[in-house]
Amino acid sequence: MRVTVHIERRPDIADPEGSTIARSITDLGFEAVTSVRTGRSLHLEVDATDVEDVRRQVTEMCEKLLANPVIEDYTIEVHP
């Protein structure tokens, strides 16, 4: 099964990389962009057939390794 995990900083946590990108976009003349938030996406291939079991396993992976639950939120998409 293919799984996509989207991880981004929580809205109340500063995103210095996003701020730098926003300034650079403005410097290039794109005045309409007022904010940028960065994140990352992970694409996993999981050898399993039960969607709920895969979701449970990937949630555990996120909590233990893939995301920092103190400052990041994540969403999981399972593609059966």
N, C-alpha and C positions, 0 to 999 in steps of 0.2 A: 504494500500500500504506500502511496505517496503522501507525505505530510509536509505542510508548509507552516513554519512558525514565524510570526512577525513579532519582533521585540522592539520596544521604544521606551524612552525615558518617560516617567510619569510627568503629567503636565506641570506640577509644582517643582520639578527638579530642573535646574539650569541645564541648558544644552549649548555649551560653548562652541561646538563644531557647527551646529545649526546657526548660531549667531554670526559666526565667521562667514558662512556661506551666504547668509542674508545680506551682510555688508558687501560682499563681493558681487552679488547679483545687482545690488543697487549701484555699485561703482561701475558696472557694465552698462548702466542706463535703463535697467528694468525696474522702474520706480513703483510699479503696482504691487510688487512682492513686499509684504510687511513682516513676514515671519517665516522661519524655516525650522522644522524639527527633524532630526535625523533618527535613524533606526537601522535595523538590519533584518534580513529575512534568511531563514535557514530552510533548506530543502532536504528532507530525510526520506529514505526508502526503508520501509519497515516490513519485514517478512512475517506477516500475520494476516488473518482474515476477519477478525472481530473488530469492528470500528470502535466500539466503546473501550475495548482492551487497549487498542492502539492509543486512543485519546488519553487513557489513564497513564500509560507508560510514558508518553511524551510529556504530559503534565508533570510527572515525577522528574523527568530529565530536566525540564525547565526549572523546577524548584531547586534541584540539586546542583545543576551545572550550567545550563544554557543561558539563563537569565539571572539577574540580581534582583530578587523579589523586593528588596528594600527600596530601590530606585527605578525599577523597570516594570512595565506591564507587558503581557504577551497574549497573543491570540493563536489558536491552533486551528488549522484547516486540514481535515482528513479527506483525501481524494481516493475513494475505494476503487 
